[in-house]
Amino acid sequence: MEIVLAIAIGVLTGSAVYLMLRPRTFQVIMGLTLMSYAVNLFIFTMGRLKVDSEPVLVAGFTATLANTADPTPQALALTAIVIGFAMTALFLVVMLASRGLTDTDHVDGEERQEQQE
C-alpha cells in the first residue's frame, strides 16, 4: 500500500510541476491545485497507514497511538482541502479579471511572437 501511495504522490507532483511551468494561466492554476492534492496526500500518509484501527477512544483500550488512529494528519488534510478550495476560487477570479484587462491568458501577459524571416 505504501508503494501505491508513493507512486500516486510522485505522479501528482510531477504533473503539477509540468503544469506550473506552462505559459497559460489556467494550466498554472490546475498545477497548483494538483500540487495541493499531492501535499494533502503526503500529509495524510505521514500519519502512518493503519488498517482496522479505532478512530476514537473505545472503552477497554488504552489511549495510545498503537491502537488508535492519529487525528492530527486528518485534521491538517481537511483544513488544507478547505484552504485549497478557497485559493483555487480566488485564483480563478484573478485569472478572469486579468484576461478581461489584457485580452490574453499568458502568465507574463504577452503572446509569444513568431520569428518571421
Biopython code that builds the backbone (N, CA, C, O; Angstrom):
import numpy as np
from Bio.PDB.StructureBuilder import StructureBuilder

atoms = [
    (1, "MET", "N", (0.822, -1.198, 0.000)),
    (1, "MET", "CA", (0.000, 0.000, 0.000)),
    (1, "MET", "C", (0.862, 1.257, 0.000)),
    (1, "MET", "O", (0.497, 2.266, -0.603)),
    (2, "GLU", "N", (2.000, 1.193, 0.675)),
    (2, "GLU", "CA", (2.871, 2.360, 0.724)),
    (2, "GLU", "C", (3.418, 2.710, -0.655)),
    (2, "GLU", "O", (3.555, 3.884, -0.998)),
    (3, "ILE", "N", (3.731, 1.673, -1.450)),
    (3, "ILE", "CA", (4.296, 1.939, -2.775)),
    (3, "ILE", "C", (3.245, 2.578, -3.686)),
    (3, "ILE", "O", (3.578, 3.426, -4.514)),
    (4, "VAL", "N", (1.994, 2.182, -3.541)),
    (4, "VAL", "CA", (0.926, 2.770, -4.354)),
    (4, "VAL", "C", (0.764, 4.252, -4.018)),
    (4, "VAL", "O", (0.636, 5.087, -4.914)),
    (5, "LEU", "N", (0.771, 4.570, -2.729)),
    (5, "LEU", "CA", (0.648, 5.978, -2.331)),
    (5, "LEU", "C", (1.875, 6.790, -2.737)),
    (5, "LEU", "O", (1.748, 7.951, -3.125)),
    (6, "ALA", "N", (3.059, 6.187, -2.650)),
    (6, "ALA", "CA", (4.268, 6.898, -3.070)),
    (6, "ALA", "C", (4.234, 7.194, -4.571)),
    (6, "ALA", "O", (4.618, 8.281, -5.004)),
    (7, "ILE", "N", (3.776, 6.225, -5.356)),
    (7, "ILE", "CA", (3.667, 6.449, -6.804)),
    (7, "ILE", "C", (2.614, 7.516, -7.100)),
    (7, "ILE", "O", (2.826, 8.378, -7.952)),
    (8, "ALA", "N", (1.484, 7.460, -6.402)),
    (8, "ALA", "CA", (0.431, 8.462, -6.611)),
    (8, "ALA", "C", (0.934, 9.861, -6.269)),
    (8, "ALA", "O", (0.668, 10.812, -7.004)),
    (9, "ILE", "N", (1.656, 9.991, -5.161)),
    (9, "ILE", "CA", (2.203, 11.302, -4.782)),
    (9, "ILE", "C", (3.206, 11.767, -5.829)),
    (9, "ILE", "O", (3.221, 12.944, -6.189)),
    (10, "GLY", "N", (4.041, 10.862, -6.321)),
    (10, "GLY", "CA", (5.024, 11.219, -7.350)),
    (10, "GLY", "C", (4.381, 11.648, -8.654)),
    (10, "GLY", "O", (4.814, 12.621, -9.271)),
    (11, "VAL", "N", (3.345, 10.926, -9.081)),
    (11, "VAL", "CA", (2.651, 11.291, -10.323)),
    (11, "VAL", "C", (1.952, 12.632, -10.174)),
    (11, "VAL", "O", (2.020, 13.468, -11.075)),
    (12, "LEU", "N", (1.280, 12.850, -9.048)),
    (12, "LEU", "CA", (0.620, 14.137, -8.825)),
    (12, "LEU", "C", (1.626, 15.283, -8.794)),
    (12, "LEU", "O", (1.385, 16.341, -9.376)),
    (13, "THR", "N", (2.747, 15.076, -8.118)),
    (13, "THR", "CA", (3.757, 16.128, -8.027)),
    (13, "THR", "C", (4.387, 16.407, -9.387)),
    (13, "THR", "O", (4.576, 17.566, -9.757)),
    (14, "GLY", "N", (4.713, 15.350, -10.135)),
    (14, "GLY", "CA", (5.290, 15.537, -11.468)),
    (14, "GLY", "C", (4.334, 16.249, -12.412)),
    (14, "GLY", "O", (4.746, 17.141, -13.153)),
    (15, "SER", "N", (3.070, 15.868, -12.392)),
    (15, "SER", "CA", (2.071, 16.531, -13.232)),
    (15, "SER", "C", (1.892, 17.985, -12.821)),
    (15, "SER", "O", (1.722, 18.862, -13.668)),
    (16, "ALA", "N", (1.931, 18.236, -11.516)),
    (16, "ALA", "CA", (1.769, 19.606, -11.021)),
    (16, "ALA", "C", (2.927, 20.493, -11.458)),
    (16, "ALA", "O", (2.716, 21.629, -11.883)),
    (17, "VAL", "N", (4.137, 19.984, -11.358)),
    (17, "VAL", "CA", (5.301, 20.778, -11.772)),
    (17, "VAL", "C", (5.244, 21.056, -13.273)),
    (17, "VAL", "O", (5.539, 22.168, -13.712)),
    (18, "TYR", "N", (4.866, 20.047, -14.059)),
    (18, "TYR", "CA", (4.745, 20.247, -15.508)),
    (18, "TYR", "C", (3.716, 21.339, -15.819)),
    (18, "TYR", "O", (3.970, 22.223, -16.638)),
    (19, "LEU", "N", (2.565, 21.273, -15.165)),
    (19, "LEU", "CA", (1.526, 22.265, -15.442)),
    (19, "LEU", "C", (1.901, 23.661, -14.937)),
    (19, "LEU", "O", (1.537, 24.664, -15.551)),
    (20, "MET", "N", (2.627, 23.722, -13.822)),
    (20, "MET", "CA", (3.013, 25.041, -13.300)),
    (20, "MET", "C", (4.057, 25.719, -14.183)),
    (20, "MET", "O", (4.230, 26.935, -14.099)),
    (21, "LEU", "N", (4.752, 24.964, -15.025)),
    (21, "LEU", "CA", (5.740, 25.548, -15.923)),
    (21, "LEU", "C", (5.163, 25.922, -17.288)),
    (21, "LEU", "O", (5.899, 26.391, -18.157)),
    (22, "ARG", "N", (3.871, 25.725, -17.489)),
    (22, "ARG", "CA", (3.214, 26.061, -18.744)),
    (22, "ARG", "C", (2.962, 27.562, -18.821)),
    (22, "ARG", "O", (2.898, 28.225, -17.787)),
    (23, "PRO", "N", (2.816, 28.120, -20.047)),
    (23, "PRO", "CA", (2.672, 29.576, -20.166)),
    (23, "PRO", "C", (1.262, 30.106, -19.940)),
    (23, "PRO", "O", (1.084, 31.319, -19.824)),
    (24, "ARG", "N", (0.269, 29.252, -19.875)),
    (24, "ARG", "CA", (-1.113, 29.714, -19.727)),
    (24, "ARG", "C", (-1.521, 29.757, -18.259)),
    (24, "ARG", "O", (-1.100, 28.912, -17.469)),
    (25, "THR", "N", (-2.325, 30.723, -17.901)),
    (25, "THR", "CA", (-2.712, 30.933, -16.513)),
    (25, "THR", "C", (-3.547, 29.778, -15.973)),
    (25, "THR", "O", (-3.338, 29.346, -14.839)),
    (26, "PHE", "N", (-4.491, 29.270, -16.767)),
    (26, "PHE", "CA", (-5.351, 28.190, -16.292)),
    (26, "PHE", "C", (-4.547, 26.929, -16.004)),
    (26, "PHE", "O", (-4.835, 26.215, -15.044)),
    (27, "GLN", "N", (-3.548, 26.653, -16.824)),
    (27, "GLN", "CA", (-2.693, 25.484, -16.592)),
    (27, "GLN", "C", (-1.885, 25.645, -15.309)),
    (27, "GLN", "O", (-1.673, 24.669, -14.589)),
    (28, "VAL", "N", (-1.441, 26.842, -15.017)),
    (28, "VAL", "CA", (-0.709, 27.097, -13.774)),
    (28, "VAL", "C", (-1.625, 26.881, -12.571)),
    (28, "VAL", "O", (-1.206, 26.309, -11.565)),
    (29, "ILE", "N", (-2.860, 27.332, -12.672)),
    (29, "ILE", "CA", (-3.809, 27.151, -11.567)),
    (29, "ILE", "C", (-4.099, 25.672, -11.346)),
    (29, "ILE", "O", (-4.167, 25.220, -10.203)),
    (30, "MET", "N", (-4.269, 24.921, -12.416)),
    (30, "MET", "CA", (-4.503, 23.482, -12.274)),
    (30, "MET", "C", (-3.271, 22.785, -11.695)),
    (30, "MET", "O", (-3.403, 21.821, -10.940)),
    (31, "GLY", "N", (-2.086, 23.261, -12.041)),
    (31, "GLY", "CA", (-0.860, 22.720, -11.453)),
    (31, "GLY", "C", (-0.780, 22.973, -9.957)),
    (31, "GLY", "O", (-0.386, 22.094, -9.191)),
    (32, "LEU", "N", (-1.154, 24.171, -9.546)),
    (32, "LEU", "CA", (-1.174, 24.476, -8.114)),
    (32, "LEU", "C", (-2.197, 23.617, -7.371)),
    (32, "LEU", "O", (-1.955, 23.192, -6.241)),
    (33, "THR", "N", (-3.328, 23.368, -8.006)),
    (33, "THR", "CA", (-4.349, 22.523, -7.396)),
    (33, "THR", "C", (-3.849, 21.087, -7.254)),
    (33, "THR", "O", (-4.036, 20.465, -6.208)),
    (34, "LEU", "N", (-3.214, 20.560, -8.301)),
    (34, "LEU", "CA", (-2.655, 19.207, -8.216)),
    (34, "LEU", "C", (-1.557, 19.125, -7.154)),
    (34, "LEU", "O", (-1.436, 18.118, -6.456)),
    (35, "MET", "N", (-0.763, 20.182, -7.037)),
    (35, "MET", "CA", (0.284, 20.186, -6.016)),
    (35, "MET", "C", (-0.326, 20.163, -4.617)),
    (35, "MET", "O", (0.196, 19.498, -3.722)),
    (36, "SER", "N", (-1.426, 20.886, -4.429)),
    (36, "SER", "CA", (-2.069, 20.865, -3.113)),
    (36, "SER", "C", (-2.641, 19.481, -2.821)),
    (36, "SER", "O", (-2.614, 19.039, -1.672)),
    (37, "TYR", "N", (-3.162, 18.784, -3.844)),
    (37, "TYR", "CA", (-3.638, 17.417, -3.642)),
    (37, "TYR", "C", (-2.494, 16.494, -3.256)),
    (37, "TYR", "O", (-2.650, 15.641, -2.382)),
    (38, "ALA", "N", (-1.343, 16.661, -3.903)),
    (38, "ALA", "CA", (-0.185, 15.826, -3.581)),
    (38, "ALA", "C", (0.297, 16.074, -2.156)),
    (38, "ALA", "O", (0.640, 15.130, -1.444)),
    (39, "VAL", "N", (0.324, 17.326, -1.740)),
    (39, "VAL", "CA", (0.745, 17.649, -0.375)),
    (39, "VAL", "C", (-0.253, 17.111, 0.639)),
    (39, "VAL", "O", (0.142, 16.616, 1.694)),
    (40, "ASN", "N", (-1.547, 17.202, 0.328)),
    (40, "ASN", "CA", (-2.561, 16.651, 1.227)),
    (40, "ASN", "C", (-2.387, 15.141, 1.384)),
    (40, "ASN", "O", (-2.466, 14.622, 2.498)),
    (41, "LEU", "N", (-2.156, 14.448, 0.301)),
    (41, "LEU", "CA", (-1.953, 13.006, 0.364)),
    (41, "LEU", "C", (-0.682, 12.665, 1.140)),
    (41, "LEU", "O", (-0.644, 11.681, 1.879)),
    (42, "PHE", "N", (0.352, 13.481, 0.968)),
    (42, "PHE", "CA", (1.604, 13.267, 1.702)),
    (42, "PHE", "C", (1.394, 13.467, 3.204)),
    (42, "PHE", "O", (1.861, 12.663, 4.011)),
    (43, "ILE", "N", (0.696, 14.533, 3.574)),
    (43, "ILE", "CA", (0.411, 14.780, 4.993)),
    (43, "ILE", "C", (-0.414, 13.651, 5.577)),
    (43, "ILE", "O", (-0.165, 13.204, 6.696)),
    (44, "PHE", "N", (-1.394, 13.193, 4.822)),
    (44, "PHE", "CA", (-2.265, 12.129, 5.309)),
    (44, "PHE", "C", (-1.490, 10.826, 5.509)),
    (44, "PHE", "O", (-1.746, 10.100, 6.470)),
    (45, "THR", "N", (-0.553, 10.525, 4.621)),
    (45, "THR", "CA", (0.217, 9.285, 4.768)),
    (45, "THR", "C", (1.283, 9.388, 5.858)),
    (45, "THR", "O", (1.769, 8.361, 6.333)),
    (46, "MET", "N", (1.651, 10.579, 6.256)),
    (46, "MET", "CA", (2.629, 10.715, 7.326)),
    (46, "MET", "C", (2.042, 10.333, 8.683)),
    (46, "MET", "O", (2.785, 10.161, 9.649)),
    (47, "GLY", "N", (0.734, 10.200, 8.767)),
    (47, "GLY", "CA", (0.085, 9.768, 9.997)),
    (47, "GLY", "C", (0.094, 8.259, 10.162)),
    (47, "GLY", "O", (-0.670, 7.734, 10.973)),
    (48, "ARG", "N", (0.917, 7.555, 9.436)),
    (48, "ARG", "CA", (1.047, 6.094, 9.426)),
    (48, "ARG", "C", (-0.202, 5.443, 8.858)),
    (48, "ARG", "O", (-1.322, 5.736, 9.277)),
    (49, "LEU", "N", (0.009, 4.566, 7.909)),
    (49, "LEU", "CA", (-1.094, 3.826, 7.315)),
    (49, "LEU", "C", (-1.429, 2.659, 8.225)),
    (49, "LEU", "O", (-0.592, 1.789, 8.461)),
    (50, "LYS", "N", (-2.637, 2.640, 8.729)),
    (50, "LYS", "CA", (-3.069, 1.566, 9.622)),
    (50, "LYS", "C", (-4.413, 1.040, 9.152)),
    (50, "LYS", "O", (-5.276, 1.802, 8.715)),
    (51, "VAL", "N", (-4.578, -0.260, 9.246)),
    (51, "VAL", "CA", (-5.831, -0.904, 8.868)),
    (51, "VAL", "C", (-6.512, -1.401, 10.141)),
    (51, "VAL", "O", (-5.840, -1.893, 11.047)),
    (52, "ASP", "N", (-7.817, -1.280, 10.216)),
    (52, "ASP", "CA", (-8.621, -1.730, 11.350)),
    (52, "ASP", "C", (-8.207, -1.079, 12.666)),
    (52, "ASP", "O", (-8.178, -1.734, 13.707)),
    (53, "SER", "N", (-7.891, 0.202, 12.615)),
    (53, "SER", "CA", (-7.546, 0.947, 13.817)),
    (53, "SER", "C", (-8.757, 1.787, 14.231)),
    (53, "SER", "O", (-9.470, 2.329, 13.387)),
    (54, "GLU", "N", (-8.970, 1.882, 15.517)),
    (54, "GLU", "CA", (-10.116, 2.641, 16.019)),
    (54, "GLU", "C", (-9.881, 4.139, 15.810)),
    (54, "GLU", "O", (-8.818, 4.642, 16.172)),
    (55, "PRO", "N", (-10.849, 4.864, 15.233)),
    (55, "PRO", "CA", (-10.667, 6.294, 15.032)),
    (55, "PRO", "C", (-10.888, 7.120, 16.292)),
    (55, "PRO", "O", (-10.403, 8.247, 16.391)),
    (56, "VAL", "N", (-11.623, 6.559, 17.260)),
    (56, "VAL", "CA", (-11.896, 7.272, 18.506)),
    (56, "VAL", "C", (-11.584, 6.352, 19.670)),
    (56, "VAL", "O", (-11.345, 5.157, 19.496)),
    (57, "LEU", "N", (-11.591, 6.924, 20.845)),
    (57, "LEU", "CA", (-11.312, 6.119, 22.034)),
    (57, "LEU", "C", (-12.469, 5.167, 22.325)),
    (57, "LEU", "O", (-13.638, 5.540, 22.230)),
    (58, "VAL", "N", (-12.122, 3.933, 22.682)),
    (58, "VAL", "CA", (-13.112, 2.898, 22.962)),
    (58, "VAL", "C", (-12.852, 2.379, 24.368)),
    (58, "VAL", "O", (-11.701, 2.250, 24.785)),
    (59, "ALA", "N", (-13.917, 2.084, 25.093)),
    (59, "ALA", "CA", (-13.761, 1.549, 26.448)),
    (59, "ALA", "C", (-13.025, 0.215, 26.398)),
    (59, "ALA", "O", (-13.333, -0.641, 25.569)),
    (60, "GLY", "N", (-12.056, 0.046, 27.284)),
    (60, "GLY", "CA", (-11.290, -1.188, 27.338)),
    (60, "GLY", "C", (-9.934, -1.100, 26.659)),
    (60, "GLY", "O", (-9.097, -1.983, 26.844)),
    (61, "PHE", "N", (-9.699, -0.043, 25.870)),
    (61, "PHE", "CA", (-8.413, 0.153, 25.213)),
    (61, "PHE", "C", (-7.709, 1.346, 25.851)),
    (61, "PHE", "O", (-8.350, 2.331, 26.219)),
    (62, "THR", "N", (-6.402, 1.253, 25.978)),
    (62, "THR", "CA", (-5.644, 2.409, 26.464)),
    (62, "THR", "C", (-5.467, 3.393, 25.315)),
    (62, "THR", "O", (-5.372, 2.994, 24.154)),
    (63, "ALA", "N", (-5.425, 4.655, 25.639)),
    (63, "ALA", "CA", (-5.350, 5.707, 24.626)),
    (63, "ALA", "C", (-3.905, 5.926, 24.186)),
    (63, "ALA", "O", (-3.248, 6.854, 24.658)),
    (64, "THR", "N", (-3.412, 5.088, 23.294)),
    (64, "THR", "CA", (-2.073, 5.257, 22.713)),
    (64, "THR", "C", (-2.207, 5.261, 21.200)),
    (64, "THR", "O", (-3.231, 4.847, 20.658)),
    (65, "LEU", "N", (-1.175, 5.727, 20.528)),
    (65, "LEU", "CA", (-1.191, 5.722, 19.066)),
    (65, "LEU", "C", (-1.011, 4.318, 18.498)),
    (65, "LEU", "O", (-1.159, 4.116, 17.292)),
    (66, "ALA", "N", (-0.695, 3.357, 19.341)),
    (66, "ALA", "CA", (-0.540, 1.990, 18.861)),
    (66, "ALA", "C", (-1.884, 1.362, 18.508)),
    (66, "ALA", "O", (-1.940, 0.492, 17.639)),
    (67, "ASN", "N", (-2.964, 1.779, 19.155)),
    (67, "ASN", "CA", (-4.257, 1.161, 18.873)),
    (67, "ASN", "C", (-5.338, 2.155, 18.459)),
    (67, "ASN", "O", (-6.503, 1.774, 18.348)),
    (68, "THR", "N", (-4.987, 3.408, 18.230)),
    (68, "THR", "CA", (-5.946, 4.386, 17.712)),
    (68, "THR", "C", (-5.308, 5.124, 16.542)),
    (68, "THR", "O", (-4.084, 5.167, 16.421)),
    (69, "ALA", "N", (-6.130, 5.697, 15.694)),
    (69, "ALA", "CA", (-5.636, 6.479, 14.559)),
    (69, "ALA", "C", (-5.216, 7.866, 15.043)),
    (69, "ALA", "O", (-5.806, 8.417, 15.972)),
    (70, "ASP", "N", (-4.198, 8.414, 14.405)),
    (70, "ASP", "CA", (-3.724, 9.749, 14.757)),
    (70, "ASP", "C", (-4.616, 10.789, 14.072)),
    (70, "ASP", "O", (-4.661, 10.828, 12.843)),
    (71, "PRO", "N", (-5.319, 11.621, 14.821)),
    (71, "PRO", "CA", (-6.243, 12.574, 14.192)),
    (71, "PRO", "C", (-5.567, 13.823, 13.629)),
    (71, "PRO", "O", (-6.186, 14.555, 12.856)),
    (72, "THR", "N", (-4.318, 14.081, 13.995)),
    (72, "THR", "CA", (-3.662, 15.320, 13.557)),
    (72, "THR", "C", (-3.495, 15.396, 12.040)),
    (72, "THR", "O", (-3.873, 16.412, 11.458)),
    (73, "PRO", "N", (-2.946, 14.371, 11.360)),
    (73, "PRO", "CA", (-2.840, 14.484, 9.897)),
    (73, "PRO", "C", (-4.202, 14.597, 9.210)),
    (73, "PRO", "O", (-4.332, 15.270, 8.187)),
    (74, "GLN", "N", (-5.205, 13.943, 9.769)),
    (74, "GLN", "CA", (-6.538, 14.039, 9.176)),
    (74, "GLN", "C", (-7.078, 15.461, 9.299)),
    (74, "GLN", "O", (-7.676, 15.981, 8.357)),
    (75, "ALA", "N", (-6.871, 16.087, 10.445)),
    (75, "ALA", "CA", (-7.328, 17.466, 10.634)),
    (75, "ALA", "C", (-6.543, 18.427, 9.743)),
    (75, "ALA", "O", (-7.118, 19.361, 9.185)),
    (76, "LEU", "N", (-5.243, 18.205, 9.608)),
    (76, "LEU", "CA", (-4.431, 19.059, 8.734)),
    (76, "LEU", "C", (-4.856, 18.925, 7.280)),
    (76, "LEU", "O", (-4.950, 19.925, 6.569)),
    (77, "ALA", "N", (-5.116, 17.697, 6.829)),
    (77, "ALA", "CA", (-5.532, 17.487, 5.442)),
    (77, "ALA", "C", (-6.896, 18.121, 5.187)),
    (77, "ALA", "O", (-7.106, 18.720, 4.133)),
    (78, "LEU", "N", (-7.818, 17.999, 6.126)),
    (78, "LEU", "CA", (-9.142, 18.601, 5.953)),
    (78, "LEU", "C", (-9.042, 20.122, 5.888)),
    (78, "LEU", "O", (-9.706, 20.754, 5.067)),
    (79, "THR", "N", (-8.225, 20.704, 6.739)),
    (79, "THR", "CA", (-8.025, 22.154, 6.716)),
    (79, "THR", "C", (-7.373, 22.592, 5.406)),
    (79, "THR", "O", (-7.744, 23.619, 4.838)),
    (80, "ALA", "N", (-6.407, 21.818, 4.932)),
    (80, "ALA", "CA", (-5.727, 22.151, 3.679)),
    (80, "ALA", "C", (-6.666, 22.045, 2.484)),
    (80, "ALA", "O", (-6.531, 22.811, 1.530)),
    (81, "ILE", "N", (-7.615, 21.110, 2.517)),
    (81, "ILE", "CA", (-8.588, 20.996, 1.433)),
    (81, "ILE", "C", (-9.453, 22.246, 1.360)),
    (81, "ILE", "O", (-9.707, 22.762, 0.272)),
    (82, "VAL", "N", (-9.904, 22.733, 2.502)),
    (82, "VAL", "CA", (-10.746, 23.934, 2.534)),
    (82, "VAL", "C", (-9.945, 25.149, 2.064)),
    (82, "VAL", "O", (-10.448, 25.952, 1.278)),
    (83, "ILE", "N", (-8.729, 25.288, 2.526)),
    (83, "ILE", "CA", (-7.893, 26.419, 2.112)),
    (83, "ILE", "C", (-7.562, 26.316, 0.628)),
    (83, "ILE", "O", (-7.542, 27.327, -0.073)),
    (84, "GLY", "N", (-7.303, 25.103, 0.144)),
    (84, "GLY", "CA", (-7.010, 24.906, -1.279)),
    (84, "GLY", "C", (-8.189, 25.264, -2.164)),
    (84, "GLY", "O", (-8.006, 25.836, -3.238)),
    (85, "PHE", "N", (-9.403, 24.934, -1.725)),
    (85, "PHE", "CA", (-10.593, 25.306, -2.494)),
    (85, "PHE", "C", (-10.732, 26.821, -2.563)),
    (85, "PHE", "O", (-11.025, 27.365, -3.628)),
    (86, "ALA", "N", (-10.528, 27.504, -1.451)),
    (86, "ALA", "CA", (-10.618, 28.965, -1.447)),
    (86, "ALA", "C", (-9.526, 29.582, -2.319)),
    (86, "ALA", "O", (-9.771, 30.557, -3.029)),
    (87, "MET", "N", (-8.321, 29.010, -2.264)),
    (87, "MET", "CA", (-7.219, 29.508, -3.085)),
    (87, "MET", "C", (-7.526, 29.349, -4.574)),
    (87, "MET", "O", (-7.265, 30.260, -5.360)),
    (88, "THR", "N", (-8.071, 28.212, -4.961)),
    (88, "THR", "CA", (-8.403, 27.976, -6.362)),
    (88, "THR", "C", (-9.486, 28.933, -6.831)),
    (88, "THR", "O", (-9.402, 29.464, -7.938)),
    (89, "ALA", "N", (-10.489, 29.159, -6.017)),
    (89, "ALA", "CA", (-11.555, 30.096, -6.381)),
    (89, "ALA", "C", (-11.001, 31.510, -6.556)),
    (89, "ALA", "O", (-11.365, 32.206, -7.504)),
    (90, "LEU", "N", (-10.122, 31.935, -5.646)),
    (90, "LEU", "CA", (-9.516, 33.262, -5.755)),
    (90, "LEU", "C", (-8.657, 33.380, -7.011)),
    (90, "LEU", "O", (-8.721, 34.386, -7.718)),
    (91, "PHE", "N", (-7.849, 32.346, -7.290)),
    (91, "PHE", "CA", (-7.005, 32.375, -8.490)),
    (91, "PHE", "C", (-7.843, 32.432, -9.762)),
    (91, "PHE", "O", (-7.476, 33.126, -10.710)),
    (92, "LEU", "N", (-8.959, 31.714, -9.796)),
    (92, "LEU", "CA", (-9.811, 31.752, -10.987)),
    (92, "LEU", "C", (-10.416, 33.135, -11.195)),
    (92, "LEU", "O", (-10.517, 33.599, -12.332)),
    (93, "VAL", "N", (-10.817, 33.798, -10.121)),
    (93, "VAL", "CA", (-11.362, 35.152, -10.245)),
    (93, "VAL", "C", (-10.285, 36.115, -10.725)),
    (93, "VAL", "O", (-10.544, 36.954, -11.587)),
    (94, "VAL", "N", (-9.090, 36.002, -10.178)),
    (94, "VAL", "CA", (-7.986, 36.870, -10.606)),
    (94, "VAL", "C", (-7.626, 36.592, -12.062)),
    (94, "VAL", "O", (-7.319, 37.517, -12.815)),
    (95, "MET", "N", (-7.665, 35.313, -12.462)),
    (95, "MET", "CA", (-7.356, 34.959, -13.846)),
    (95, "MET", "C", (-8.385, 35.568, -14.796)),
    (95, "MET", "O", (-8.017, 36.112, -15.837)),
    (96, "LEU", "N", (-9.660, 35.483, -14.450)),
    (96, "LEU", "CA", (-10.689, 36.059, -15.309)),
    (96, "LEU", "C", (-10.559, 37.580, -15.396)),
    (96, "LEU", "O", (-10.755, 38.153, -16.468)),
    (97, "ALA", "N", (-10.233, 38.237, -14.288)),
    (97, "ALA", "CA", (-10.040, 39.687, -14.311)),
    (97, "ALA", "C", (-8.828, 40.064, -15.158)),
    (97, "ALA", "O", (-8.872, 41.033, -15.916)),
    (98, "SER", "N", (-7.754, 39.302, -15.030)),
    (98, "SER", "CA", (-6.549, 39.570, -15.815)),
    (98, "SER", "C", (-6.812, 39.354, -17.306)),
    (98, "SER", "O", (-6.341, 40.125, -18.143)),
    (99, "ARG", "N", (-7.555, 38.316, -17.625)),
    (99, "ARG", "CA", (-7.886, 38.055, -19.032)),
    (99, "ARG", "C", (-8.761, 39.175, -19.595)),
    (99, "ARG", "O", (-8.602, 39.567, -20.751)),
    (100, "GLY", "N", (-9.678, 39.686, -18.786)),
    (100, "GLY", "CA", (-10.530, 40.779, -19.247)),
    (100, "GLY", "C", (-9.762, 42.066, -19.480)),
    (100, "GLY", "O", (-10.098, 42.841, -20.375)),
    (101, "LEU", "N", (-8.731, 42.297, -18.678)),
    (101, "LEU", "CA", (-7.956, 43.536, -18.813)),
    (101, "LEU", "C", (-6.915, 43.469, -19.917)),
    (101, "LEU", "O", (-6.680, 44.465, -20.602)),
    (102, "THR", "N", (-6.287, 42.312, -20.103)),
    (102, "THR", "CA", (-5.168, 42.220, -21.040)),
    (102, "THR", "C", (-5.499, 41.478, -22.327)),
    (102, "THR", "O", (-4.688, 41.482, -23.253)),
    (103, "ASP", "N", (-6.661, 40.843, -22.417)),
    (103, "ASP", "CA", (-7.075, 40.058, -23.585)),
    (103, "ASP", "C", (-6.128, 38.903, -23.903)),
    (103, "ASP", "O", (-6.037, 38.472, -25.053)),
    (104, "THR", "N", (-5.433, 38.408, -22.901)),
    (104, "THR", "CA", (-4.586, 37.228, -23.065)),
    (104, "THR", "C", (-4.560, 36.469, -21.754)),
    (104, "THR", "O", (-4.796, 37.034, -20.686)),
    (105, "ASP", "N", (-4.269, 35.179, -21.849)),
    (105, "ASP", "CA", (-4.180, 34.393, -20.622)),
    (105, "ASP", "C", (-2.770, 33.861, -20.390)),
    (105, "ASP", "O", (-2.583, 32.884, -19.665)),
    (106, "HIS", "N", (-1.789, 34.499, -21.002)),
    (106, "HIS", "CA", (-0.400, 34.134, -20.747)),
    (106, "HIS", "C", (0.023, 34.640, -19.381)),
    (106, "HIS", "O", (-0.453, 35.677, -18.920)),
    (107, "VAL", "N", (0.910, 33.914, -18.743)),
    (107, "VAL", "CA", (1.361, 34.280, -17.405)),
    (107, "VAL", "C", (2.077, 35.623, -17.413)),
    (107, "VAL", "O", (1.884, 36.439, -16.512)),
    (108, "ASP", "N", (2.902, 35.853, -18.427)),
    (108, "ASP", "CA", (3.653, 37.111, -18.486)),
    (108, "ASP", "C", (2.853, 38.232, -19.152)),
    (108, "ASP", "O", (3.334, 39.363, -19.222)),
    (109, "GLY", "N", (1.650, 37.945, -19.640)),
    (109, "GLY", "CA", (0.807, 38.971, -20.215)),
    (109, "GLY", "C", (1.043, 39.236, -21.681)),
    (109, "GLY", "O", (0.415, 40.128, -22.251)),
    (110, "GLU", "N", (1.937, 38.483, -22.315)),
    (110, "GLU", "CA", (2.246, 38.714, -23.726)),
    (110, "GLU", "C", (2.203, 37.395, -24.482)),
    (110, "GLU", "O", (2.644, 36.360, -23.984)),
    (111, "GLU", "N", (1.666, 37.452, -25.689)),
    (111, "GLU", "CA", (1.719, 36.293, -26.569)),
    (111, "GLU", "C", (3.135, 36.159, -27.110)),
    (111, "GLU", "O", (3.827, 37.154, -27.326)),
    (112, "ARG", "N", (3.548, 34.933, -27.322)),
    (112, "ARG", "CA", (4.881, 34.715, -27.881)),
    (112, "ARG", "C", (4.865, 35.071, -29.362)),
    (112, "ARG", "O", (4.022, 34.586, -30.117)),
    (113, "GLN", "N", (5.789, 35.908, -29.767)),
    (113, "GLN", "CA", (5.859, 36.335, -31.158)),
    (113, "GLN", "C", (6.643, 35.310, -31.974)),
    (113, "GLN", "O", (7.733, 34.892, -31.584)),
    (114, "GLU", "N", (6.077, 34.916, -33.106)),
    (114, "GLU", "CA", (6.774, 34.001, -34.003)),
    (114, "GLU", "C", (7.797, 34.784, -34.813)),
    (114, "GLU", "O", (7.522, 35.893, -35.271)),
    (115, "GLN", "N", (8.963, 34.208, -34.986)),
    (115, "GLN", "CA", (10.021, 34.856, -35.746)),
    (115, "GLN", "C", (9.734, 34.695, -37.239)),
    (115, "GLN", "O", (9.604, 33.578, -37.739)),
    (116, "GLN", "N", (9.638, 35.811, -37.934)),
    (116, "GLN", "CA", (9.407, 35.772, -39.380)),
    (116, "GLN", "C", (10.695, 36.125, -40.093)),
    (116, "GLN", "O", (11.429, 37.029, -39.693)),
    (117, "GLU", "N", (10.943, 35.399, -41.145)),
    (117, "GLU", "CA", (12.205, 35.629, -41.872)),
    (117, "GLU", "C", (11.961, 36.328, -43.178)),
    (117, "GLU", "O", (12.906, 36.600, -43.919)),
]
sb = StructureBuilder()
sb.init_structure("model")
sb.init_model(0)
sb.init_chain("A")
sb.init_seg("    ")
for serial, (resi, resn, name, xyz) in enumerate(atoms, 1):
    if name == "N":
        sb.init_residue(resn, " ", resi, " ")
    sb.init_atom(name, np.array(xyz, "f"), 0.0, 1.0, " ", f" {name:<3s}", serial, name[0])
structure = sb.get_structure()
